[in-house]
């Protein structure tokens, strides 16, 4: 593989000098992702399975929405409250055994009131028992690519083995937004009064709702073991971010840190146009061809989410197997452009031939072989491919 490091004057290039202003979060674990591009902006212990507290209710909600779409549940359907559901403490809807509650009210009770009891009612309706539903949650999570998640209950109540990683929580948040846009507006609901006798129990615990920063979800969590956490999402203009924070000491710290992370993700990164389809990036030498070189051009427009504060040049590299053997057809992929922003994952962009290059005839091949031999005698052996 031949490599060519260069500052791409062909690309556009205020982006040739960009780098991230780091964000040192107080959260013990964190994950921040740009929703549109999938660019991971921050990952701090993001793959470590940790107690997720009520943030794991997002998995219960996802499976509830699946059940509705599959005709297993209906929003207007009323479900019975069991003694097991009523027995849960912590955040609840104050459900009473024997009463019946609509699926829609239960969903809002989970989202807004973080109802542990509501989760159990939904779990029992879908799987018969909460324990069986927890096993189904684990299996479904694996199918969705959530490889660091195991569930022992439907609501995140502290129990050995109930674990999720921050990346997995970000993944299920992204799935909820993408797969169920008809239900997602529920996550922005600030109040839900289910029981007039419990009027104090009506406010959404998400501290970002109503701050004017575009926040519209998703779920808070808190236990003594897990600390204070939040799976959040916000949209500004054409961009949406998803973030997960966990392990903070107080609700006030969670609120401050969540707002700071949101502002950082929107202000420190911007979608940047780097080049258009057909832009020639470099030339590659050709073997046994009618021409000595072929141009390498972008196969598509290149637009990346990049940091906006200039600190260091954007690292770029063109790689290809060379010399490229003729014949070559215009549009054949013969290389890649590797773009490596500081602190972000690299991006590989296909590079294609900008023209046809025919193979030498017999005489041309003899002449080319002779020139190659002369060059080797004059210049020594060719450098090893990198």
C-alpha positions in Angstrom: 0.0 0.0 0.0 1.5 3.3 -1.0 0.7 6.4 1.1 0.9 10.0 0.3 0.6 12.5 3.2 -0.5 16.0 2.2 -2.3 19.1 3.2 -5.1 19.0 0.7 -5.2 22.3 -1.1 -7.8 20.8 -3.4 -10.2 20.3 -0.6 -11.4 23.6 0.8 -9.8 24.5 3.5 -10.6 26.4 6.5 -11.0 22.8 7.6 -7.3 22.2 7.0 -6.7 23.7 10.5 -9.3 22.5 12.9 -9.2 20.7 16.3 -11.5 20.1 19.2 -11.6 22.1 22.3 -11.7 19.2 24.8 -14.5 18.9 27.4 -13.5 17.5 30.7 -16.8 16.2 32.1 -17.4 15.6 35.8 -19.5 12.6 34.9 -17.7 9.3 35.7 -18.8 7.9 32.4 -20.1 9.7 29.3 -21.0 9.3 25.6 -21.8 12.1 23.2 -22.8 11.5 19.5 -23.9 13.6 16.6 -27.1 12.0 15.5 -27.1 12.9 11.8 -23.6 11.7 11.1 -23.0 9.2 13.9 -19.8 11.0 14.8 -18.8 10.2 18.4 -17.7 13.5 20.0 -16.9 12.1 23.4 -16.5 8.6 24.9 -15.5 8.3 28.5 -15.7 4.7 29.9 -18.4 4.4 27.2 -18.3 0.6 26.9 -18.2 -0.2 30.6 -21.3 -1.9 31.9 -22.7 0.1 34.8 -25.9 0.4 36.8 -28.1 2.5 34.6 -30.9 3.2 37.1 -34.1 4.5 35.5 -32.2 5.2 32.2 -32.7 1.5 31.4 -36.5 2.3 31.1 -35.7 3.4 27.6 -35.3 -0.3 26.7 -38.8 -1.1 28.2 -40.2 1.8 26.2 -38.6 0.7 23.0 -40.1 -2.8 23.4 -43.5 -1.3 24.2 -43.4 0.7 21.0 -42.5 -2.4 19.1 -45.4 -4.3 20.7 -47.8 -1.5 19.7 -46.5 -1.5 16.1 -46.8 -5.3 16.0 -50.4 -5.3 17.2 -49.6 -6.9 20.6 -50.6 -3.7 22.5 -52.8 -0.8 21.7 -52.5 2.7 23.1 -56.2 2.7 24.3 -55.9 -0.8 25.8 -56.3 -0.9 29.6 -54.0 -3.2 31.5 -54.4 -4.6 35.0 -52.1 -3.5 37.8 -50.7 -6.4 39.8 -49.6 -6.6 43.4 -46.0 -6.9 42.2 -46.3 -3.6 40.3 -47.8 -1.8 43.3 -45.1 -3.2 45.6 -42.3 -1.2 43.9 -41.1 1.9 45.7 -39.0 4.8 44.3 -40.5 6.8 41.5 -44.0 5.6 40.8 -47.4 6.5 39.4 -48.9 5.4 42.7 -50.8 2.6 40.9 -53.0 0.4 43.0 -53.4 -3.4 42.5 -56.6 -4.3 40.7 -57.1 -1.0 38.8 -56.7 -0.8 35.0 -54.7 1.8 33.2 -54.4 2.6 29.5 -51.1 1.8 27.7 -50.8 5.4 26.7 -51.1 6.6 30.3 -48.5 4.0 31.4 -46.1 5.1 28.7 -46.4 8.8 29.8 -46.1 7.6 33.4 -42.8 5.9 32.5 -41.4 8.9 30.5 -42.6 11.8 32.7 -43.0 10.3 36.1 -40.3 7.5 35.8 -42.9 5.1 37.1 -41.3 1.8 38.3 -44.8 0.4 38.7 -45.9 1.4 35.2 -42.9 -0.5 33.8 -44.0 -3.7 35.6 -47.5 -3.4 34.3 -46.2 -3.1 30.7 -43.7 -5.9 31.2 -46.3 -8.3 32.5 -48.6 -7.5 29.6 -45.9 -8.3 27.1 -44.2 -11.3 28.7 -46.4 -12.6 31.6 -43.9 -11.9 34.3 -41.3 -9.1 34.8 -38.5 -11.7 35.1 -39.4 -13.2 31.7 -39.6 -9.7 30.2 -36.1 -8.9 31.5 -34.7 -11.9 29.7 -36.4 -10.7 26.6 -35.0 -7.3 27.0 -31.5 -8.7 27.2 -32.0 -10.8 24.1 -33.5 -7.9 22.1 -30.7 -5.6 23.2 -28.1 -8.1 21.8 -30.0 -8.2 18.5 -29.8 -4.4 18.4 -26.1 -4.4 18.9 -26.2 -3.5 22.6 -23.4 -5.9 23.6 -22.8 -4.5 27.1 -26.4 -4.6 28.4 -28.0 -7.2 30.6 -31.4 -6.7 32.4 -32.8 -8.2 35.5 -36.0 -6.1 35.7 -38.0 -3.6 33.7 -37.2 -0.4 35.4 -33.6 -0.2 36.6 -34.4 -0.9 40.3 -31.0 -1.8 41.9 -30.2 -5.5 41.4 -27.0 -7.4 40.7 -26.4 -8.0 37.0 -28.6 -5.1 35.8 -26.1 -3.2 33.6 -25.9 -1.0 30.6 -23.0 0.9 29.0 -23.2 4.5 28.0 -22.8 3.7 24.4 -25.7 1.2 24.6 -27.9 3.9 26.1 -26.9 6.2 23.3 -27.8 3.5 20.8 -31.3 2.8 22.2 -31.9 6.6 22.4 -31.0 6.9 18.7 -33.3 4.0 17.9 -36.2 5.5 19.7 -35.8 8.8 17.8 -35.3 7.1 14.4 -37.8 4.2 14.6 -40.7 5.8 16.5 -41.0 9.5 15.6 -44.8 9.2 16.2 -44.1 8.6 19.9 -41.0 10.5 20.5 -42.7 13.8 21.2 -43.9 12.3 24.5 -40.3 12.6 25.8 -40.6 16.4 25.7 -43.7 16.4 27.8 -43.0 18.5 30.9 -46.0 17.5 33.1 -48.3 14.6 33.4 -50.9 14.6 36.1 -52.2 11.0 36.4 -53.6 11.0 40.0 -55.1 14.3 41.2 -54.5 13.1 44.7 -50.8 13.1 44.0 -50.5 16.5 42.3 -46.9 16.9 43.4 -46.0 13.9 41.3 -46.5 15.4 37.8 -43.2 17.0 36.6 -40.6 15.6 34.2 -37.2 15.3 35.9 -35.3 16.2 32.7 -33.6 19.5 33.7 -33.0 20.6 30.2 -36.6 20.8 29.0 -37.7 24.4 28.6 -34.2 26.0 28.7 -34.4 27.1 25.1 -31.4 24.9 24.0 -33.5 22.5 21.9 -33.7 19.7 24.4 -36.6 17.2 23.7 -35.8 14.0 25.7 -35.0 11.5 26.9 -34.6 10.0 30.5 -33.1 10.7 33.8 -31.8 8.1 36.3 -30.7 8.0 39.9 -29.9 5.4 42.5 -27.3 5.5 45.3 -25.2 3.0 43.4 -25.4 4.7 40.0 -25.4 8.3 41.0 -27.3 10.9 38.9 -27.5 10.3 35.2 -29.3 11.5 32.1 -29.8 10.3 28.5 -30.5 13.5 26.7 -31.1 14.8 23.2 -31.3 18.2 21.7 -31.8 19.7 18.3 -30.5 23.0 17.0 -31.0 23.9 13.3 -30.2 20.8 11.2 -28.2 19.1 13.9 -29.3 16.8 16.7 -27.0 15.5 19.5 -27.5 12.6 21.8 -25.6 12.4 25.1 -25.4 10.1 28.1 -23.9 11.1 31.4 -23.7 9.0 34.6 -22.2 9.0 38.0 -22.8 12.5 39.2 -23.2 13.4 42.8 -26.3 15.6 42.8 -29.3 16.5 40.7 -27.9 20.1 40.4 -24.6 18.8 39.1 -26.4 16.7 36.6 -28.3 19.7 35.3 -25.2 21.9 35.0 -23.2 19.2 33.3 -26.0 18.3 30.9 -26.4 21.9 29.8 -22.6 22.4 29.4 -22.3 19.2 27.3 -25.1 20.3 25.1 -23.6 23.7 24.5 -20.2 22.3 23.9 -21.4 19.7 21.3 -23.3 22.4 19.3 -20.7 25.2 19.6 -17.5 23.3 19.2 -18.4 21.3 16.1 -19.9 22.2 12.7 -20.7 20.4 9.5 -17.9 21.4 7.1 -17.8 21.0 3.3 -14.4 19.6 2.3 -14.7 18.9 -1.4 -17.1 18.1 -4.2 -17.5 15.0 -6.3 -14.9 15.0 -9.1 -12.3 17.1 -7.3 -8.8 15.7 -8.2 -6.8 15.0 -5.1 -3.6 13.4 -6.3 -1.9 11.5 -9.1 -0.9 7.8 -8.9 1.8 6.2 -11.1 0.5 3.7 -13.7 2.1 0.4 -14.7 2.2 -0.9 -18.3 -0.2 1.9 -19.3 -0.5 4.2 -22.2 -0.1 7.1 -19.7 2.4 7.3 -16.8 -0.1 8.6 -14.2 -3.8 8.6 -13.4 -5.7 11.2 -11.4 -7.4 10.2 -8.1 -10.6 12.2 -7.6 -13.4 12.2 -5.0 -16.2 9.8 -5.8 -18.7 11.9 -3.9 -19.1 15.2 -2.1 -17.2 15.2 1.2 -18.9 16.8 4.2 -17.8 16.0 7.7 -18.6 17.2 11.2 -15.4 18.8 12.4 -14.2 20.9 15.4 -14.4 24.6 14.7 -11.5 26.0 16.8 -8.2 26.0 14.8 -5.3 24.4 16.8 -3.6 21.9 14.5 -3.8 21.1 10.8 -6.3 18.5 9.7 -4.4 15.2 9.1 -5.0 13.7 5.6 -3.4 10.9 3.7 -4.0 9.4 0.2 -3.4 5.6 0.0 -3.4 3.3 -3.0 -1.8 0.1 -4.3 0.8 1.4 -6.7 1.8 1.6 -9.3 -1.7 1.1 -10.6 -1.8 -1.6 -13.3 -3.5 -0.7 -16.6 -6.0 -0.9 -18.1 -8.0 1.5 -15.9 -11.5 2.7 -16.5 -12.7 6.1 -15.4 -14.6 5.7 -12.1 -12.6 2.6 -10.9 -11.8 2.9 -7.2 -8.0 2.8 -6.9 -7.4 4.5 -3.6 -8.8 6.2 -0.4 -8.5 9.5 1.2 -8.1 9.1 5.0 -9.1 12.1 7.0 -8.1 12.1 10.7 -9.5 15.0 12.8 -7.9 15.3 16.2 -9.9 13.5 18.8 -12.4 12.0 16.4 -12.5 8.8 14.4 -10.9 8.7 11.0 -13.0 8.9 7.8 -12.1 7.0 4.7 -13.3 8.4 1.4 -13.1 6.4 -1.9 -10.9 7.9 -4.6 -11.6 6.9 -8.2 -9.7 7.2 -11.5 -10.4 10.5 -13.3 -9.9 9.0 -16.8 -9.5 5.9 -18.8 -5.9 4.6 -19.2 -5.4 1.9 -21.8 -2.9 -0.9 -21.5 0.3 -0.5 -23.5 0.7 -2.5 -26.8 3.6 -4.9 -27.2 6.0 -2.2 -28.3 4.9 0.1 -25.5 5.4 -2.6 -22.9 8.9 -3.2 -24.1 9.7 0.5 -24.0 8.2 0.8 -20.6 10.2 -2.2 -19.3 13.3 -0.7 -20.7 12.6 2.7 -19.0 11.9 1.0 -15.7 15.2 -0.9 -15.9 17.1 2.3 -16.7 15.4 4.1 -13.8 16.4 1.3 -11.4 20.0 1.3 -12.5 20.1 5.1 -12.1 18.1 5.5 -8.9 18.6 2.2 -7.1 15.9 -0.1 -5.9 12.4 1.2 -5.5 11.3 2.0 -1.9 9.3 -0.7 -0.1 5.5 -0.1 -0.1 4.2 1.3 3.2 
